[in-house]
């Protein structure tokens, strides 16, 4: 058994060999909390949630760090626009991201550090880089000297002579326009921290190098993020960390975008779809299926039609699960997933191929039900639950049934809904279809999904 991952730096799929046997350390560039998350933001967290789940299934002890960038130019600009503190804006959106991750069943990271909580570590790293001749202070700013690091741009494979470095406002005093800011001098009224080079605030890239060093050490296994972060963010992280003396990440794993009409989903383009809105229109487990089942390196073109197809596909799985339970009672997940599923997941997290195994197993289980072969149907359901569990899509998992909320409301609601469904069935029996349809419409309006089966009606929550 060997997990293989596409390493952006090597530009090929590589066997994963952990730094420490039986352990894996992952750093994921998380949210910049200047706005509430759209489904493109959440896709990254979801892809890496599946990755860490698979590592855990394979027996690894996982340390997963996902940072929060709670200070940047856009957050500060919104402070003036909205007339409230920058930290209030950041915290509100951080909570929105957390709610989005939770709604889609993402397991929490081991640690989720904020940039503003790690200024001392950033100062220490800047001091070391200045001493080593890789950085310099100028007009209250601190810049990284890109010409001092010959391996610069190795990840994005660009030529330094052709580089156009993105710049922020107030980045004055550079020796070379390609140098990038690690620390920005304070402007009147802006948030700032004291440093040996004057008051200021972190540059975007420095925070991740410093936090990865603090939580994972000078070398760790996997650094992840969206493909849009390869340059400048990850190129600049590598330069800072390695020039400081760290070996840094051994594998670089990047997920693709969610697009609309071929363009990256982004607030600035006005084409984003907020998670908070989507979970009101679609069941969160269906949204997870939609975002989590394409290969992590393939683009997802957003459309309502694609979501409806995902809903129908998942309904086929869910229907099989419910039918077996109605016939045979509770079925626990199998101890191991089928070999074909494991082979697909080991091969660069091949979720589409793994999903094909799930659907094949569902078809086999449905055939067994038709043949009244309860034993085979139960065996297939045990396999399906094991596979869905790895993907975070088991509809019987406590997260989706509500059992992890520590309340007894599900049983109460079930009793009440069944009472209403009995009234609806009575109306149908006496051919009062208008009343039966009105009852169903009221249940749907209340957020329930009603399915009529040969053994009676059953309900599920839509969201």
N, C-alpha and C positions, 0 to 999 in steps of 0.2 A: 504494500500500500504506500503510494507516494502521491501527495498532492502536488499538482503542477499549476503554476500561475504565470500569466503574461507579465513580464517585467518591462516596464516602459523604458528603463535605462538600457537594458540589454537588447530591447526590440525583438524579443522572442519569448516563447513559453519555456519556463525553467522549472526543474524539480525544486520543490521547496525543501530546503535543509535548514532547520531551526538553529538559531544561535546556541540555544540550550535545549538538549533533547527533552521532548515532552512539553515544552513551553513555547508560546508564540506571543510576541509583543507587537502591537499595532498602534500606530498613530494616524488618526484621521482628521484632516482639516474640516472643522465643523462650521457652525453658523456664524456669519457676520450679521449681527442682530439689528440692522438698520430698518428692517421691515418684517412683516409676518411672512412665513414660509409659503411658497408655492410648491406644487408637486415635483418640480425639477430639483428644488433644494432637498426635499425629503428622499428623493431617489438615492442619493449618495449614502445617506444613513441607512436606508433599507438594504442596499446592496452589501454594505459592510456588516450589517446585522446578519445576513444570510452567510457571509464568509465566516464570521466568528462562530455562528451556530455549527457550521460544518467542521471547523477546527475542533470544537468541543465534542462533536459526535465522534470524531476520529481520535479522541482521547487527550487532546492538548489542554493544558492549563493556559487560558487566554487572559492577557492584560490588554485592555482596549481603552485607549485615550482618545477622546473626541473634544477638541477645544471649543471655546466660545470667544469670538472676537467682539468685545463689547465696547471698543473705542476705535473710531476711524473717521475719515473726513465726512462721510455721508451721515453718520450719526450726529456729528457736531453741527452739520448744516441743518439737520432736522430740529435741533434744539432751538435754533433761531426761528425756523418756520412755524413750529408748533407752540413756542413759548413755554416750554417745560424742560426740566433738566435732562441732559444727555443720558444720565444713568437710568432715569425713569423710562425713557424710550427704549433703551437697550434691554432693561429687565422685562418690560412688557413683551417685547418680541422674543426674548429668550424663552419666556414661559409659553409663548405660542409655538415655538419650535418643539419644546418638550411635549406639549400637548399633541402636536402632530406626530412625533415619534411614538408616543404612547398609543395614540389612536390606531396606528398601523401595526402595533404589536412589536415594535423594536425593543429589544432588551437594553437596559441602561448600560452605559459604558462603565468601566471600572472607576475612572475618574473623568470629570468634565471641567477642566480648569478654565478660568477666565483670564484674558490677557491682562486686565488691570490689576489682578492679584499677583502678578509675577514681574513687576518692575525691577525689584532687586536682582533677580536672575538676569534680566536684560542688561542692566548696568554692568554686571559682572562680565557678561559675554562681550559687550562693547569694549570694556577696559582691556580685556585680553586681546581682542582683535586690533585695537589701536597699538598696543605694546608689540604685537607681532608684525606691524606694518601693513595690515590689511584694511584698516579703517582710519578715518581722520575726522576731527571736529572742525566745523567751519560755520561761523555766524549763528552759533547755537544749535546747529544741526550736526548729526553724525552720519557720515556716509561710508559705504563699503566701496573700496577701490577695486573695481572689477579687473583691472589689468594686473593686479597683484596675485590673482588666482588663475593659473593657466587652464584649469579644467572647467572654467565658467562656461555655462550654456551646454554642457555635455548632455543633460537630460533632454532639452528641446532640440538639440543638434543644430543650433544656429551658428552663424559666423559673427564674431564680435564686431567686425568692421561694418557689418550691415545692421547692427542692432539699433532699434529705436526703443529706448527704455521709457515705459509709462512714468509720468511725473505727476506729483501732487502740487497743490498750491503752496507757495512759500519755500520751495526747495532751492534756496540760493546758496552760493558759495561753493559750488561743485568744482573740482579740478577737471573732471571729465563728465560730460553730459550723460554718459552711459552709467556712471556710478549711481547707486540707489540708496535711498534714505533708510537708515535704521532707526533714527530718532529725529523728531521734528521739533524745532524751537516753538515755544509757546507764543500765541497771539493774545492780546488783551481779551479777557473774558472767557478764554478757552480752558478746558481742563488741562492740568499740567502736574508734573512730578519733578522734584528736585534731583539733579544729577551733577556730577563734577563738571559738566559742560554747559550748565544752565538748565532752567526749567523748560520742560517740554513734554512730549507724549510719544508713545511707541510708533514706529513705522510698522506696516502690516506684516512684513516678512520676519522681523526679528522675534516677534512673540512666539512663533511656532518653533523656531530653532531652540529658543531658551526653554520652552515648556517641554519639548520632546527630551531635551537633555535632563531636565529635572526629574521627569517621571519615568523615563525609560533608559536613561544613562547615555553613555557616549556612542553606543551602537545598539541598534534594535532591528527587528526583523522586517516589518512592513510599514511603509508610509503610503497613505491613500488619499484620494480626493478626486474631484471632477477633472476631466481632461482640460478644462479651461484654466486650471491652476498650474499646469506644467510650466508655462512661462507667463508672467515673471515669478510667480510665488515660489514654486518648488525649485526652480533654478537658483533663486536667491537664497532660499533656505539652505540648500546644499552648500553654496559658497560660504555662507556665514559659519555653518556648523563645521565643515571640513577645515576651513581656514583657522577656526578656533582650536582644532585638534581632534574633533570627533570623527569617528568612522561614519556615523549617522546611519541611514536606512540601507538595508541590504537588498530589499526588493521595493519597487515602486509600482503600485497598482492604481489604475485610474478608471473611473466609470464614465460612460458617455452621457449625453444630455437627454432631456425631454424637449422636443421641438414642437413648434406650431408653424405650419406652412414652411417647413424647412429651416426655420430660424430657432436658435437657442431660446428657450423660455427665460424671460428676464423682465423684471419690473420696469427697467428703463425702456423696454420696447413696448410696454403696455399689453403684453400678450400672456401674462402669467395667470395661473389658475390656483387660487389660494386653497391650501389644505383644509382650512376651517370651513370653506364653502363646499368643497368636494365631499367631505364626510357627512354633510347634511343631505346631499343628493344621492350618494352612493354608499352602500354598506362599507365600512372600513376594510373588512376582510377582502372584499371584491377589489377595492383600490390597491390593497397590498398585492393581490394576485396580478393585477394589471401592471403595476410598476416593478414587481419583483421577479416575474417569470421570464421576460426577455433577457438575453445575455447581457451581462453588466457592461460589456464593451460595445454594444450596439445601441444606436439611437432609438428612442421611442417617439414616434410621431403621434402627438395627442389628437384624439378625435372622440366625439361622443359615440360614434359607431364602434370604434375599437374598445371602448369601455363596455358597451353593450355585449360585444362578443366575449369579453373577459367574464362578464357577469353570467352569460349563458354557459360558458365552459366550466366555470366554478360551480354553477348550479347542478351540472351533471355529476360532479364529484360529490357535492353535498347531498344530492338526492340518493346516491348509492349508500352513503354513510347512514342516512336516516332509515332507508329501507331495511338494511341489515339489522340495525338496532331494533326496529319494530318487530322483526322476525325472530331475532336471536338474543336480544338483550344487550347489555353493555359489552364492548369488546375493547380490550387494552391494546395499545400499540405493540407491534412486534419488537423484539429486542434488537434486531438488525434490519436495515433496509435491504432490498433486493440487490444483488451484485451489479446489475445493469445500471441501477440508480447511482450506486456508489462510484462506479466507473465514470459516469457522466460528471458527477460533482468533483471528483478528483482531477478531471481534465479541465483546468482553468474555470472552475465553477460553472460547468455546463448545465445551467438550470433548464434551458429549453429541452435538451435531450432527457434530463431527469424527469421533466414534466411529462414527456411522452411515455415514459415508463409508468407514471402514475395513471394516465388515462388508459393505457393498455391493461393495467391491473384492474381498474374500475370496470372495463368492458368484460374482463374475465369473471369478475365478481357478479356483474349483472346477469351474465349467462348462467352462472351457478344458481342465482336466485330463480331464474326462469325454469331451470331444471329441478327446482326444489332441493338443491344440494346445499343445505345449510352449512355443513362443515367447511366446504370449499369457500363459500361466500364469507364466512367468518375469518378464514385464513387470509383471504384477499383484503378484507377490511383492516386486519391487523397490520398488514404490509402498507396499505394506503395511509393509515394513521401515522406510522413510523416515518414515512417519506414526507407527508405533509408537515409533521412536527419539525423536521429539519428546515423546512422552508417557512416556518411560522404560520402555516395555513390550516392547521388542524381545527376544524370547526367545533370540535369537542374539547379543545384546550380551555383551561379556566379563563384565559384572557378574553376569549370570544363569547363564552357562555355567561360571563359575569361572576363566576364563582370566586375569582380572585379579589372581588371587591368586599368580601367578608359580609355579605348580606344574604337574607333569605327571600328576597323579593321575587326571584325567578319562579319559585314554586307558587307563590301567591298569584302572580300574574298568569301563570299557566292555568291555574284553576279558574280564574275569572274569564280568561279567553276561551277556555273549553266550554264554559257555561254559555257564552255568547254563541260559540260555534254550534252548540246543540240546538239553540233557538233558531239559528240559520238553517240547520238541517231539517228541523221540524217544519219550517216555512217551505222548504223545497219539497218535502214529502207531501204537503198539502197543495203543491203547485202554486204557492204564493211567491212567485219568482221576484216580484218587485221588492217585497220585504227582504228576501234572501240577498238580493243584490245590494240593497241599501245597507244591510248589516255588514256585508263584505267591504263596501266602500268606506264605511265608518272605521273599520279595523285598519284598512290600508292607510286612511288619512291619519290614524293614530300612530303610524310608523311600523305596522306589522305586514309581513308578507304571508299570504294565505295560499296554500297549495292543496287542491283536492286530489285525493288518492283513492284507490279501490278500498282501502281500509279506513277511510275517513279523512277529514281535513286536518292539516297540521300547520303550525305557524312558526315564523322566525322573525326576529327583529331586523328591520331594514338598515338601521344605523346604530 
